[in-house]
């Protein structure tokens, strides 16, 4: 994630309370009749969030396009799972800022 436009687009996908709630739910889902070990059913997201199917689908589409989530259609349901690669790339990209800030702080402290 070297390109600043790509980083901004990725961060924009996260910059929504509903999408952050979705990711939190996918990390630790409340098991119901539809969820399985290999994914969370979209209907469970609707119930958890209290949102309509079109609204949940819109948010899931954005998270899928950004590479945070994989969608797998099984029959009439769509199951979602987190993809670690985009989170890892984001961690590396943001980690560069943390390292630079830490180095600058250390340099200022040393000069004082």
C-alpha positions as CSV (number, residue, x, y, z in Angstrom):
1,X,0.0,0.0,0.0
2,X,2.6,2.4,-1.2
3,X,0.3,4.7,-3.1
4,X,-1.3,7.5,-1.0
5,X,-4.5,7.3,-3.1
6,X,-4.8,3.6,-2.4
7,X,-4.2,4.2,1.3
8,X,-6.8,7.0,1.4
9,X,-9.4,4.8,-0.4
10,X,-8.7,1.9,2.1
11,X,-9.0,4.2,5.1
12,X,-12.2,5.7,3.7
13,X,-13.7,2.2,3.7
14,X,-13.1,2.0,7.4
15,X,-14.2,5.6,8.2
16,X,-17.8,4.6,8.9
17,X,-19.3,3.5,12.3
18,X,-21.5,0.9,10.6
19,X,-18.6,-0.7,8.7
20,X,-16.4,-0.7,11.9
21,X,-19.3,-2.4,13.7
22,X,-19.5,-5.0,10.9
23,X,-15.8,-5.7,11.2
24,X,-16.0,-6.0,14.9
25,X,-18.9,-8.5,14.5
26,X,-16.9,-10.5,12.0
27,X,-14.0,-10.8,14.4
28,X,-16.3,-12.1,17.2
29,X,-19.7,-13.1,15.8
30,X,-22.7,-14.0,17.9
31,X,-23.5,-17.4,16.6
32,X,-27.0,-17.9,15.3
33,X,-28.9,-20.3,13.2
34,X,-27.2,-19.1,9.9
35,X,-23.6,-18.5,10.8
36,X,-21.0,-21.2,10.4
37,X,-17.4,-21.7,11.3
38,X,-16.4,-20.7,7.8
39,X,-18.3,-17.4,7.6
40,X,-21.0,-15.1,8.9
41,X,-24.3,-15.0,7.1
42,X,-25.5,-11.6,5.9
43,X,-28.8,-12.2,7.7
44,X,-26.9,-12.3,11.0
45,X,-25.4,-8.9,10.2
46,X,-28.9,-7.5,9.5
47,X,-30.1,-8.7,12.8
48,X,-27.1,-7.5,14.8
49,X,-27.0,-4.1,13.2
50,X,-30.8,-3.6,13.0
51,X,-30.4,-2.5,9.4
52,X,-32.2,-3.5,6.2
53,X,-30.7,-6.0,3.8
54,X,-29.9,-3.3,1.1
55,X,-28.1,-1.2,3.6
56,X,-26.0,-4.1,4.9
57,X,-25.3,-5.1,1.3
58,X,-24.1,-1.6,0.5
59,X,-21.6,-1.6,3.4
60,X,-20.5,-5.2,2.7
61,X,-19.9,-4.3,-1.0
62,X,-17.6,-1.4,0.1
63,X,-15.7,-3.6,2.6
64,X,-15.4,-6.4,-0.1
65,X,-14.1,-3.9,-2.7
66,X,-11.5,-2.6,-0.3
67,X,-10.3,-6.1,0.3
68,X,-11.2,-6.4,4.0
69,X,-13.9,-9.1,3.5
70,X,-14.6,-12.0,1.2
71,X,-18.2,-12.7,0.2
72,X,-19.3,-16.3,-0.7
73,X,-22.8,-16.8,-2.1
74,X,-24.2,-20.1,-0.9
75,X,-27.7,-20.7,-2.2
76,X,-29.8,-17.7,-1.3
77,X,-27.4,-16.5,1.4
78,X,-24.1,-14.7,1.3
79,X,-21.5,-15.6,3.9
80,X,-18.7,-13.2,4.8
81,X,-15.2,-13.7,6.3
82,X,-12.3,-11.3,7.1
83,X,-9.3,-11.3,4.9
84,X,-6.1,-10.6,6.8
85,X,-4.0,-9.4,3.8
86,X,-5.5,-5.9,3.6
87,X,-5.4,-5.4,7.4
88,X,-1.7,-6.4,7.3
89,X,-0.9,-4.0,4.5
90,X,-2.7,-1.2,6.3
91,X,-0.8,-2.1,9.5
92,X,2.5,-1.8,7.6
93,X,1.5,1.5,5.9
94,X,0.4,3.1,9.2
95,X,3.4,1.6,11.0
96,X,5.7,3.7,8.9
97,X,4.0,6.9,10.3
98,X,4.4,5.6,13.8
99,X,8.1,4.8,13.3
100,X,8.7,8.2,11.8
101,X,6.8,10.0,14.6
102,X,8.7,8.0,17.3
103,X,12.1,8.8,15.6
104,X,11.2,12.5,15.4
105,X,10.2,12.5,19.1
106,X,13.4,10.8,20.1
107,X,15.4,13.3,18.1
108,X,13.6,16.3,19.7
109,X,14.1,14.8,23.2
110,X,17.8,14.2,22.5
111,X,18.3,17.8,21.2
112,X,16.6,19.3,24.2
